[in-house]
Amino acid sequence: MKTCEKIVHASLELFNTKGERRITTNHIAAHLGISPGNLYYHFKNKEDIIRSIFSLYETHLHAGFQPYENKTVDVELLVGYFDTMFDILWRFRFMYTNLTYILSSDEALLQRYLQVQQLALDRSSNILGQLKRDGLLHIDDDKVMPLADTMRMVACFWIGYKQTHSSSIAITKTCLYEGLLRVIMIFKAHATPTSIATFNRLEEHYQTLAQPQSCQASELSVQL
């Protein structure tokens, strides 16, 4: 792995485990055992590192939410989408923890984020449209995009909701699985009679994963 890639991945790890606002470029350099000058050779500041992390985020989002083609619509297919959602939330949880602050501090990043999220909304709407055509969802055509947007809203701001409505601000895998279950609840409200069993199995799958003993004890304590 090249030095610049090591810096990006080490920064992501530190931001996730200790909180982005607590970590400086000096912390990152010390964690890697390199000089600050070596770090600045590759990145001019912490914001520059965050932009590179965001490029990773874009790649994962792009790869994970592709419309399905010539596939059987079953629990396994739906799990693939929800696992992608979970993986992105967990892998880049520092972003979702301080999303408003990070975006308000970098206008260029804000514009990139808005473009990426619009593309993600379009793709998720297309997926929901496919599920409607395949008989899994009962919903009017003009409600498909609002439904996709509502699901995105719950996913993107679930961490902030938990931090402001709980005595603990630790972000765990269990916490994120609970958020996925809320999204599935929205799905089930639009399930057709023939698909409700599929959504029930999907819900049971993530209820099992949401149990604390099913998740590793990795946590993030953040500074609000």
C-alpha positions in Angstrom: 0.0 0.0 0.0 1.3 3.4 -0.9 2.0 6.0 1.8 -1.0 8.2 0.7 -3.3 5.1 0.9 -1.9 4.3 4.3 -2.7 7.8 5.5 -6.2 7.6 4.2 -7.0 4.3 5.8 -5.3 5.2 9.1 -7.2 8.4 9.2 -10.5 6.6 8.6 -9.7 4.2 11.5 -8.8 7.0 13.9 -11.8 9.2 12.9 -14.1 6.2 13.5 -12.6 5.1 16.8 -11.8 8.4 18.4 -13.9 11.0 16.6 -12.8 13.2 13.7 -12.8 16.4 15.7 -10.4 15.0 18.2 -7.8 13.8 15.6 -5.2 16.1 14.1 -2.7 15.5 11.3 0.0 15.1 14.0 -2.1 12.3 15.5 -2.3 10.6 12.2 1.4 10.9 11.5 2.3 9.5 14.9 -0.1 6.6 14.4 1.7 5.7 11.2 5.2 6.4 12.5 5.9 9.0 9.9 6.9 12.6 10.2 4.3 15.4 9.8 6.3 16.6 6.9 5.9 13.3 5.1 2.1 13.5 5.7 2.0 17.0 4.3 3.8 15.9 1.2 0.7 13.9 0.3 -2.0 15.9 1.9 -2.0 19.6 2.6 -4.4 19.4 5.6 -7.0 17.2 7.4 -9.7 18.5 5.1 -7.7 17.1 2.1 -7.6 13.7 3.8 -11.4 13.8 4.4 -12.0 14.5 0.7 -10.0 11.4 -0.1 -12.0 9.3 2.4 -15.1 10.7 0.7 -13.8 9.3 -2.6 -13.8 5.8 -0.9 -17.3 6.5 0.3 -18.4 7.3 -3.3 -16.9 4.1 -4.6 -18.7 1.9 -2.0 -22.0 3.7 -2.6 -21.7 3.3 -6.4 -20.8 -0.4 -6.2 -23.4 -1.3 -3.7 -26.6 0.2 -5.0 -26.9 -1.1 -8.6 -30.3 -2.1 -10.0 -30.6 -5.9 -10.1 -31.0 -7.5 -13.5 -32.1 -11.1 -14.4 -32.1 -12.1 -10.7 -34.7 -13.8 -8.5 -36.1 -11.3 -6.0 -35.7 -13.1 -2.7 -34.4 -12.6 0.8 -30.8 -13.0 -0.3 -31.1 -10.2 -2.9 -32.6 -7.8 -0.3 -30.0 -8.8 2.3 -27.3 -7.7 -0.2 -28.7 -4.2 -0.4 -29.2 -3.9 3.4 -25.7 -5.3 4.1 -24.3 -2.7 1.8 -26.2 0.0 3.7 -24.9 -1.3 7.0 -21.3 -1.6 5.7 -21.3 2.0 4.5 -22.8 3.3 7.7 -20.3 1.4 9.8 -17.2 1.9 7.6 -17.8 5.7 7.4 -19.6 6.2 10.7 -17.5 9.2 11.7 -19.0 11.1 8.7 -22.6 10.3 9.8 -21.7 11.3 13.3 -20.6 14.8 12.4 -22.1 15.1 8.9 -23.5 18.7 9.4 -20.2 20.0 10.8 -18.0 18.3 8.2 -20.1 19.5 5.2 -20.5 23.1 6.6 -16.7 23.3 6.9 -16.0 22.5 3.3 -18.2 23.9 0.5 -16.5 21.8 -2.2 -17.2 18.6 -0.3 -20.8 19.7 0.3 -21.4 20.0 -3.4 -19.8 16.6 -4.0 -22.0 15.1 -1.3 -25.2 16.6 -2.8 -24.3 15.2 -6.2 -23.5 11.7 -4.8 -26.6 11.6 -2.7 -28.8 12.6 -5.7 -27.3 9.8 -7.7 -27.9 7.4 -4.8 -31.5 8.6 -4.5 -32.0 8.0 -8.3 -30.6 4.5 -8.1 -32.5 3.5 -5.0 -35.7 4.8 -6.6 -35.0 2.7 -9.6 -34.5 -0.4 -7.3 -37.8 0.3 -5.5 -39.5 0.7 -8.9 -38.1 -2.7 -9.9 -39.5 -4.2 -6.7 -42.9 -2.7 -7.4 -42.9 -4.1 -10.9 -41.9 -7.5 -9.6 -44.8 -7.5 -7.2 -43.0 -7.0 -3.9 -44.2 -3.4 -3.2 -47.7 -1.9 -3.4 -47.1 1.9 -3.9 -48.2 4.6 -6.4 -45.6 5.5 -8.9 -45.3 9.1 -7.7 -44.6 7.8 -4.2 -41.6 5.7 -5.1 -39.0 8.5 -4.9 -40.4 10.0 -1.7 -40.2 6.5 -0.2 -36.6 6.1 -1.2 -35.8 9.5 0.2 -37.5 8.7 3.5 -35.4 5.5 3.8 -32.3 7.5 3.0 -33.2 10.1 5.7 -33.6 7.4 8.4 -30.3 5.8 7.4 -28.3 9.0 7.2 -29.5 10.5 10.4 -30.1 7.4 12.5 -26.7 7.9 14.3 -27.5 11.5 15.2 -30.9 10.5 16.4 -29.5 7.9 18.7 -26.9 10.2 20.1 -29.5 12.9 21.0 -32.2 10.5 22.3 -30.1 8.2 24.4 -28.1 8.4 27.6 -25.2 6.8 25.7 -23.4 8.3 22.7 -21.5 5.1 21.8 -22.1 3.9 18.3 -22.2 0.1 18.0 -23.1 -2.4 15.3 -26.2 -3.2 17.3 -27.2 0.5 17.1 -26.8 0.5 13.3 -28.7 -2.8 12.9 -31.6 -1.2 14.9 -31.6 1.6 12.2 -31.8 -1.0 9.4 -34.8 -2.5 11.1 -36.6 0.8 11.1 -36.0 1.0 7.3 -37.3 -2.5 6.9 -40.4 -1.4 8.9 -41.0 1.3 6.3 -40.6 -1.4 3.6 -43.1 -3.7 5.2 -45.7 -1.0 5.3 -45.8 -1.2 1.5 -45.4 -5.0 1.1 -47.8 -6.9 -1.1 -49.7 -9.9 0.4 -47.4 -12.2 -1.5 -44.2 -10.6 -0.4 -44.9 -10.1 3.3 -43.3 -13.4 4.2 -40.1 -12.3 2.4 -40.0 -9.1 4.4 -40.7 -11.0 7.6 -37.7 -13.2 6.9 -35.6 -10.2 6.2 -36.7 -8.6 9.4 -35.9 -11.7 11.4 -32.4 -11.9 9.9 -31.5 -8.4 11.1 -33.3 -8.8 14.5 -30.8 -11.7 15.1 -27.8 -9.6 14.1 -29.0 -6.7 16.3 -28.6 -8.8 19.4 -25.6 -7.5 21.3 -24.0 -11.0 21.5 -24.1 -11.2 17.7 -22.0 -8.0 17.3 -18.4 -7.3 18.2 -18.0 -4.8 21.0 -16.4 -2.1 18.7 -17.7 1.3 19.7 -17.2 5.0 18.9 -17.3 7.6 21.6 -17.6 11.0 20.0 -17.5 14.6 21.1 -20.8 16.3 20.4 
